[in-house]
Amino acid sequence: MVKPPDPSTLGNFEEYVMLAVIRAGERAYGMAVRRELEAVTGRDVTIGSVYATLDRLEAKGLVESWRTTLGGDSQSRRVFGVTTCGERALAETRALRDRLWDGVTLRPPLRPA
C-alpha cells in the first residue's frame, strides 16, 4: 500500500518560496516573493509559478494570506506569512537535508588529461 504524501513534506521550490516569504517579512506579497527568489537564486522565476506554489502551500496549511495595504499605498495586496505548521515543515526539511549530507564528501572535480 502506498503511503499518502505528508502535507508537511516540501518540494525544493516550495521550500524556496516559504523561505522567500520569511525573508520578505511584512511585505511578502507575490511580486516581492518573486524578486527575493530571483535575487537569491540568480534565476528567472515566473509570477505564475510563485502564486501557484503559494496557493498550494496555503491549501496544505503551511502559509496563510490576508489582504492589506502596504506603507501608505492605497492598493490592497494579498500578503503571505508562514504558519507554525509551515515553520515545523521547514525545520523538518532542513534536518532531513542535514542528515543526508552528514558524512558525504564530494570528490574533487575530474580534470581532463
Backbone as JSON Lines, residues from 0, in Angstrom:
{"i":0,"aa":"M","n":[0.84,-1.18,0.0],"ca":[0.0,0.0,0.0],"c":[0.89,1.25,0.0]}
{"i":1,"aa":"V","n":[0.56,2.21,-0.85],"ca":[1.33,3.44,-0.97],"c":[0.86,4.42,0.11]}
{"i":2,"aa":"K","n":[1.81,4.95,0.84],"ca":[1.51,5.91,1.89],"c":[1.2,7.27,1.26]}
{"i":3,"aa":"P","n":[0.1,7.93,1.66],"ca":[-0.19,9.25,1.09],"c":[0.9,10.25,1.49]}
{"i":4,"aa":"P","n":[1.14,11.25,0.65],"ca":[2.19,12.22,0.98],"c":[1.86,12.99,2.25]}
{"i":5,"aa":"D","n":[2.85,13.24,3.04],"ca":[2.71,14.05,4.25],"c":[2.55,15.5,3.8]}
{"i":6,"aa":"P","n":[1.52,16.21,4.28],"ca":[1.32,17.59,3.84],"c":[2.47,18.5,4.23]}
{"i":7,"aa":"S","n":[3.29,18.09,5.18],"ca":[4.42,18.93,5.57],"c":[5.67,18.62,4.76]}
{"i":8,"aa":"T","n":[5.62,17.59,3.89],"ca":[6.76,17.29,3.03],"c":[6.86,18.38,1.97]}
{"i":9,"aa":"L","n":[8.03,18.98,1.88],"ca":[8.21,20.1,0.97],"c":[9.04,19.72,-0.24]}
{"i":10,"aa":"G","n":[8.61,20.16,-1.4],"ca":[9.44,20.09,-2.59],"c":[10.45,21.23,-2.52]}
{"i":11,"aa":"N","n":[11.47,21.15,-3.37],"ca":[12.5,22.2,-3.35],"c":[11.93,23.59,-3.56]}
{"i":12,"aa":"F","n":[11.09,23.75,-4.59],"ca":[10.57,25.08,-4.88],"c":[9.64,25.56,-3.79]}
{"i":13,"aa":"E","n":[8.88,24.65,-3.19],"ca":[8.02,25.02,-2.06],"c":[8.88,25.56,-0.91]}
{"i":14,"aa":"E","n":[9.98,24.87,-0.64],"ca":[10.89,25.33,0.42],"c":[11.43,26.71,0.09]}
{"i":15,"aa":"Y","n":[11.86,26.91,-1.15],"ca":[12.42,28.2,-1.56],"c":[11.38,29.32,-1.41]}
{"i":16,"aa":"V","n":[10.14,29.05,-1.82],"ca":[9.09,30.06,-1.73],"c":[8.81,30.4,-0.27]}
{"i":17,"aa":"M","n":[8.73,29.39,0.58],"ca":[8.48,29.66,2.0],"c":[9.61,30.48,2.62]}
{"i":18,"aa":"L","n":[10.84,30.16,2.28],"ca":[11.98,30.93,2.79],"c":[11.94,32.37,2.26]}
{"i":19,"aa":"A","n":[11.54,32.54,1.01],"ca":[11.42,33.89,0.44],"c":[10.32,34.68,1.14]}
{"i":20,"aa":"V","n":[9.24,34.01,1.52],"ca":[8.16,34.67,2.28],"c":[8.73,35.18,3.6]}
{"i":21,"aa":"I","n":[9.48,34.35,4.28],"ca":[10.07,34.76,5.56],"c":[11.04,35.91,5.35]}
{"i":22,"aa":"R","n":[11.88,35.81,4.33],"ca":[12.87,36.86,4.06],"c":[12.19,38.19,3.71]}
{"i":23,"aa":"A","n":[11.05,38.13,2.99],"ca":[10.35,39.35,2.59],"c":[9.63,40.01,3.76]}
{"i":24,"aa":"G","n":[9.35,39.24,4.81],"ca":[8.74,39.8,6.01],"c":[7.34,40.32,5.77]}
{"i":25,"aa":"E","n":[7.05,41.51,6.31],"ca":[5.71,42.09,6.24],"c":[5.29,42.46,4.83]}
{"i":26,"aa":"R","n":[6.23,42.5,3.91],"ca":[5.94,42.87,2.52],"c":[5.92,41.64,1.61]}
{"i":27,"aa":"A","n":[5.55,40.49,2.16],"ca":[5.6,39.23,1.41],"c":[4.38,39.04,0.52]}
{"i":28,"aa":"Y","n":[4.2,39.94,-0.44],"ca":[3.17,39.73,-1.46],"c":[3.85,39.05,-2.64]}
{"i":29,"aa":"G","n":[3.07,38.57,-3.59],"ca":[3.6,37.72,-4.67],"c":[4.83,38.25,-5.37]}
{"i":30,"aa":"M","n":[4.79,39.51,-5.82],"ca":[5.91,40.06,-6.58],"c":[7.15,40.22,-5.7]}
{"i":31,"aa":"A","n":[6.98,40.55,-4.44],"ca":[8.13,40.67,-3.53],"c":[8.77,39.3,-3.31]}
{"i":32,"aa":"V","n":[7.95,38.27,-3.21],"ca":[8.46,36.9,-3.05],"c":[9.24,36.52,-4.31]}
{"i":33,"aa":"R","n":[8.68,36.83,-5.47],"ca":[9.36,36.54,-6.74],"c":[10.71,37.25,-6.81]}
{"i":34,"aa":"R","n":[10.74,38.52,-6.46],"ca":[12.0,39.29,-6.51],"c":[13.04,38.7,-5.55]}
{"i":35,"aa":"E","n":[12.59,38.3,-4.38],"ca":[13.5,37.7,-3.4],"c":[14.1,36.4,-3.96]}
{"i":36,"aa":"L","n":[13.25,35.57,-4.55],"ca":[13.73,34.32,-5.15],"c":[14.76,34.59,-6.25]}
{"i":37,"aa":"E","n":[14.45,35.54,-7.12],"ca":[15.36,35.85,-8.22],"c":[16.67,36.43,-7.72]}
{"i":38,"aa":"A","n":[16.6,37.29,-6.7],"ca":[17.82,37.9,-6.16],"c":[18.73,36.86,-5.53]}
{"i":39,"aa":"V","n":[18.16,35.92,-4.81],"ca":[18.98,34.94,-4.1],"c":[19.46,33.82,-5.02]}
{"i":40,"aa":"T","n":[18.58,33.35,-5.91],"ca":[18.95,32.21,-6.76],"c":[19.66,32.62,-8.05]}
{"i":41,"aa":"G","n":[19.46,33.86,-8.47],"ca":[20.03,34.3,-9.74],"c":[19.31,33.71,-10.94]}
{"i":42,"aa":"R","n":[18.12,33.2,-10.73],"ca":[17.33,32.58,-11.81],"c":[16.03,33.34,-12.02]}
{"i":43,"aa":"D","n":[15.53,33.3,-13.26],"ca":[14.23,33.88,-13.55],"c":[13.14,33.0,-12.96]}
{"i":44,"aa":"V","n":[12.16,33.62,-12.34],"ca":[11.04,32.9,-11.73],"c":[9.77,33.57,-12.24]}
{"i":45,"aa":"T","n":[8.83,32.78,-12.73],"ca":[7.57,33.37,-13.21],"c":[6.64,33.64,-12.03]}
{"i":46,"aa":"I","n":[5.9,34.73,-12.15],"ca":[4.96,35.08,-11.09],"c":[3.88,34.01,-10.97]}
{"i":47,"aa":"G","n":[3.52,33.38,-12.08],"ca":[2.52,32.31,-12.04],"c":[2.97,31.13,-11.2]}
{"i":48,"aa":"S","n":[4.25,30.76,-11.31],"ca":[4.75,29.63,-10.51],"c":[4.8,29.99,-9.03]}
{"i":49,"aa":"V","n":[5.07,31.26,-8.73],"ca":[5.08,31.7,-7.33],"c":[3.68,31.61,-6.74]}
{"i":50,"aa":"Y","n":[2.68,32.17,-7.46],"ca":[1.32,32.14,-6.94],"c":[0.75,30.73,-6.88]}
{"i":51,"aa":"A","n":[1.05,29.9,-7.87],"ca":[0.58,28.51,-7.82],"c":[1.15,27.79,-6.61]}
{"i":52,"aa":"T","n":[2.41,28.04,-6.31],"ca":[3.06,27.4,-5.16],"c":[2.49,27.96,-3.86]}
{"i":53,"aa":"L","n":[2.31,29.28,-3.78],"ca":[1.72,29.87,-2.58],"c":[0.31,29.33,-2.33]}
{"i":54,"aa":"D","n":[-0.48,29.19,-3.39],"ca":[-1.84,28.64,-3.24],"c":[-1.78,27.19,-2.73]}
{"i":55,"aa":"R","n":[-0.86,26.4,-3.28],"ca":[-0.72,25.0,-2.84],"c":[-0.28,24.94,-1.37]}
{"i":56,"aa":"L","n":[0.67,25.79,-1.0],"ca":[1.14,25.82,0.38],"c":[0.04,26.27,1.33]}
{"i":57,"aa":"E","n":[-0.79,27.19,0.88],"ca":[-1.9,27.64,1.72],"c":[-2.92,26.51,1.9]}
{"i":58,"aa":"A","n":[-3.18,25.76,0.84],"ca":[-4.11,24.62,0.93],"c":[-3.58,23.57,1.89]}
{"i":59,"aa":"K","n":[-2.26,23.44,2.01],"ca":[-1.65,22.49,2.94],"c":[-1.59,23.04,4.37]}
{"i":60,"aa":"G","n":[-1.91,24.33,4.53],"ca":[-1.86,24.95,5.86],"c":[-0.46,25.4,6.27]}
{"i":61,"aa":"L","n":[0.44,25.52,5.29],"ca":[1.82,25.88,5.6],"c":[2.09,27.38,5.49]}
{"i":62,"aa":"V","n":[1.26,28.07,4.73],"ca":[1.29,29.54,4.7],"c":[-0.16,30.01,4.83]}
{"i":63,"aa":"E","n":[-0.31,31.27,5.19],"ca":[-1.63,31.89,5.23],"c":[-1.52,33.23,4.51]}
{"i":64,"aa":"S","n":[-2.66,33.75,4.07],"ca":[-2.64,35.05,3.39],"c":[-3.77,35.92,3.92]}
{"i":65,"aa":"W","n":[-3.59,37.21,3.72],"ca":[-4.6,38.19,4.09],"c":[-4.39,39.4,3.18]}
{"i":66,"aa":"R","n":[-5.41,40.22,3.08],"ca":[-5.33,41.43,2.25],"c":[-5.01,42.62,3.14]}
{"i":67,"aa":"T","n":[-4.11,43.46,2.65],"ca":[-3.72,44.64,3.4],"c":[-3.17,45.69,2.44]}
{"i":68,"aa":"T","n":[-3.06,46.91,2.93],"ca":[-2.36,47.94,2.18],"c":[-0.98,48.08,2.81]}
{"i":69,"aa":"L","n":[0.0,48.37,1.99],"ca":[1.38,48.43,2.47],"c":[1.9,49.85,2.42]}
{"i":70,"aa":"G","n":[2.41,50.33,3.54],"ca":[3.12,51.6,3.62],"c":[2.46,52.78,2.94]}
{"i":71,"aa":"G","n":[1.21,53.05,3.24],"ca":[0.54,54.22,2.69],"c":[0.03,54.02,1.27]}
{"i":72,"aa":"D","n":[0.35,52.88,0.68],"ca":[-0.14,52.56,-0.66],"c":[-1.63,52.25,-0.55]}
{"i":73,"aa":"S","n":[-2.45,52.86,-1.4],"ca":[-3.89,52.63,-1.31],"c":[-4.3,51.3,-1.95]}
{"i":74,"aa":"Q","n":[-3.4,50.68,-2.67],"ca":[-3.71,49.41,-3.33],"c":[-3.65,48.26,-2.32]}
{"i":75,"aa":"S","n":[-4.71,47.46,-2.28],"ca":[-4.76,46.3,-1.4],"c":[-3.95,45.16,-2.04]}
{"i":76,"aa":"R","n":[-3.15,44.49,-1.23],"ca":[-2.34,43.37,-1.72],"c":[-2.58,42.14,-0.85]}
{"i":77,"aa":"R","n":[-2.44,41.0,-1.47],"ca":[-2.52,39.72,-0.74],"c":[-1.11,39.42,-0.22]}
{"i":78,"aa":"V","n":[-0.98,39.41,1.09],"ca":[0.31,39.22,1.75],"c":[0.32,37.85,2.4]}
{"i":79,"aa":"F","n":[1.49,37.22,2.42],"ca":[1.63,35.86,2.92],"c":[2.52,35.8,4.13]}
{"i":80,"aa":"G","n":[2.25,34.82,4.98],"ca":[3.1,34.53,6.13],"c":[3.14,33.03,6.33]}
{"i":81,"aa":"V","n":[4.24,32.56,6.9],"ca":[4.41,31.13,7.17],"c":[3.73,30.81,8.49]}
{"i":82,"aa":"T","n":[2.94,29.75,8.52],"ca":[2.24,29.33,9.74],"c":[3.21,28.55,10.65]}
{"i":83,"aa":"T","n":[2.76,28.27,11.85],"ca":[3.55,27.45,12.78],"c":[3.81,26.08,12.18]}
{"i":84,"aa":"C","n":[2.78,25.51,11.54],"ca":[2.94,24.22,10.87],"c":[3.97,24.33,9.74]}
{"i":85,"aa":"G","n":[3.97,25.45,9.04],"ca":[4.95,25.69,7.98],"c":[6.36,25.8,8.51]}
{"i":86,"aa":"E","n":[6.51,26.47,9.64],"ca":[7.83,26.57,10.27],"c":[8.35,25.19,10.66]}
{"i":87,"aa":"R","n":[7.45,24.36,11.17],"ca":[7.83,23.0,11.55],"c":[8.25,22.2,10.31]}
{"i":88,"aa":"A","n":[7.51,22.36,9.21],"ca":[7.84,21.66,7.97],"c":[9.21,22.11,7.44]}
{"i":89,"aa":"L","n":[9.49,23.4,7.53],"ca":[10.8,23.9,7.11],"c":[11.92,23.31,7.97]}
{"i":90,"aa":"A","n":[11.7,23.27,9.28],"ca":[12.71,22.71,10.19],"c":[12.93,21.23,9.89]}
{"i":91,"aa":"E","n":[11.86,20.49,9.64],"ca":[11.99,19.06,9.33],"c":[12.72,18.85,8.01]}
{"i":92,"aa":"T","n":[12.42,19.69,7.02],"ca":[13.08,19.6,5.72],"c":[14.57,19.88,5.86]}
{"i":93,"aa":"R","n":[14.91,20.9,6.64],"ca":[16.32,21.24,6.86],"c":[17.04,20.12,7.61]}
{"i":94,"aa":"A","n":[16.4,19.56,8.62],"ca":[17.01,18.46,9.39],"c":[17.24,17.24,8.51]}
{"i":95,"aa":"L","n":[16.28,16.93,7.65],"ca":[16.44,15.81,6.74],"c":[17.6,16.04,5.79]}
{"i":96,"aa":"R","n":[17.67,17.24,5.23],"ca":[18.77,17.57,4.32],"c":[20.1,17.47,5.05]}
{"i":97,"aa":"D","n":[20.18,17.96,6.28],"ca":[21.43,17.87,7.05],"c":[21.81,16.42,7.3]}
{"i":98,"aa":"R","n":[20.83,15.56,7.61],"ca":[21.13,14.13,7.82],"c":[21.63,13.48,6.54]}
{"i":99,"aa":"L","n":[21.06,13.85,5.42],"ca":[21.51,13.3,4.15],"c":[22.93,13.73,3.81]}
{"i":100,"aa":"W","n":[23.29,14.95,4.15],"ca":[24.63,15.46,3.85],"c":[25.66,14.98,4.86]}
{"i":101,"aa":"D","n":[25.22,14.59,6.04],"ca":[26.16,14.15,7.08],"c":[27.01,12.99,6.57]}
{"i":102,"aa":"G","n":[28.31,13.15,6.6],"ca":[29.23,12.1,6.18],"c":[29.5,12.06,4.69]}
{"i":103,"aa":"V","n":[28.9,12.97,3.93],"ca":[29.14,13.0,2.48],"c":[30.34,13.88,2.19]}
{"i":104,"aa":"T","n":[31.28,13.34,1.42],"ca":[32.42,14.1,0.96],"c":[32.4,14.06,-0.56]}
{"i":105,"aa":"L","n":[32.38,15.19,-1.17],"ca":[32.37,15.24,-2.62],"c":[33.8,15.09,-3.14]}
{"i":106,"aa":"R","n":[33.9,14.34,-4.22],"ca":[35.22,14.16,-4.84],"c":[35.63,15.48,-5.49]}
{"i":107,"aa":"P","n":[36.93,15.7,-5.6],"ca":[37.36,16.88,-6.37],"c":[36.95,16.69,-7.83]}
{"i":108,"aa":"P","n":[36.71,17.77,-8.54],"ca":[36.29,17.64,-9.93],"c":[37.36,16.91,-10.75]}
{"i":109,"aa":"L","n":[36.9,16.09,-11.66],"ca":[37.84,15.38,-12.54],"c":[38.38,16.37,-13.57]}
{"i":110,"aa":"R","n":[39.68,16.27,-13.8],"ca":[40.31,17.17,-14.79],"c":[40.63,16.37,-16.05]}
{"i":111,"aa":"P","n":[40.43,17.02,-17.19],"ca":[40.76,16.32,-18.43],"c":[42.27,16.05,-18.5]}
{"i":112,"aa":"A","n":[42.64,14.91,-19.06],"ca":[44.07,14.53,-19.15],"c":[44.8,15.34,-20.17]}
